[in-house]
Amino acid sequence: MNNNSREMTSLDIAEITGKRHGHVKRDIQKMFHALNLGTPKFGYVPKNRQNQGVTAYSLDEDLTFSLISKYSVQMHQAVTKRWQELEALDVKF
């Protein structure tokens, strides 16, 4: 990912949509496979509350919307609103 681009993590998407992080990661992996993208450039390992590494993904806006296009209308709207809020604040995710 370009460090200057906006990004949303799989953890953020799971929290916003109410989906389990494992399910979001599975959906991301399926999307990467369908788009013939490699996952290493998108993956990272943040620490959880138990100070253990957890595999997560960081997606740009295009990939985020590609991912959530298959989710429910309510989940899609929640993520869209979050992108708009962050863009209005000009905050890097």
Order of alpha helices (4+ residues) and beta strands (2+ residues): beta-alpha-alpha-beta-beta-alpha-alpha
